[in-house]
């Protein structure tokens, strides 16, 4: 599901809201999550999972085309850990 599909679905479930209002709500929630993560915070949605930030140290990589050594700077990357309820729902079918 992409963001526009989420907005459409929420709009269908809440006909008293306009598409613009639903879009504003979704953007506000996502912006708040990004702001919290940018401050090295953690965002937890019970039953769904938790988003956090992990640091990757600087390292020396290789250019795959030339094999030349390349310095890769340290960086922060988002990390997601699924919640128990999400894992259980994904594994209901037993196909895993």
N, C-alpha and C positions, 0 to 999 in steps of 0.2 A: 504494500500500500504506500502510495506517495502522499505528500502533504495535501494536494488538491483533492484526492480521493477521501482523505480524512475529513476535510472541510465539507465536501458534498455529503458524506455519510452523517456527520453531526448536524448539518442543515436539514437533512431529511428527517432525522429523529427529533428535531426541535423546530417545527414549522413556524413558531412564533418569532424566531430570530431571522434576520436577513442574512444573506451570504456574507455581506461585509462585516456584520457583527460576529459571526462565527469565525471568520478569518482573523479578526482582531483578537478574539479569545485565544485561538490556536497560536498565533504569533506571540502573544503576551506570555503564554505558558512556555513556549520554546525559548524565547528570549530570556526569561527568568532562569531557565535551566542552564543556558549557555553562560549567563552572567555568574551564576553560582560556581560553575566549573572553572570559569576564567579566574576566579578568586581562590582556586585550589580547594574548592568545597566539594561536597558530595550531594548527589541528588538521588533520593530513594523513593521509588514508587512501590508501595507494599503490594506483594503478590506478583509484580511484574519484574522488578529488578532494581539494580543500583548502578548509577553512572559515577565514575570517579576519574581522577587524572593521575596518570603514572608518568614518571620521568624516565627518559631514555638517555643514557650517558653518551658523550661524544665518542666516536669510534673512527677507525680507518676502514673504509670500504673499498671496493674495486669497481671500476668502470667495466661493465660486462663486455663492451665492444672492444676496448683497447687493453684491458687488464691493468691499466694504470691505477695506482693508489689514489684515493680521494678521501679527504677529510670530511666526515659527516658530523655536523654540530649536534650538541645536546638538544633535546626537544621534549616537550610535554605532549602526550597522546591521550585521547579519551579511552576509557576502559569500561566495559559493561559486564556485570555479573548478573545472570538471570536469577529471578526469585524462585522459590520452591513451587509456588502455584503455576507459574509459567512452565517450568520444567515438567511438572506432572501432566499438564494439559497437552504438551507437545508429545509426551510419551504414552498417552492413552491408548493409541492404536497398537502399540507393541511392535511396530515395524522397525524400531531403531536397532 
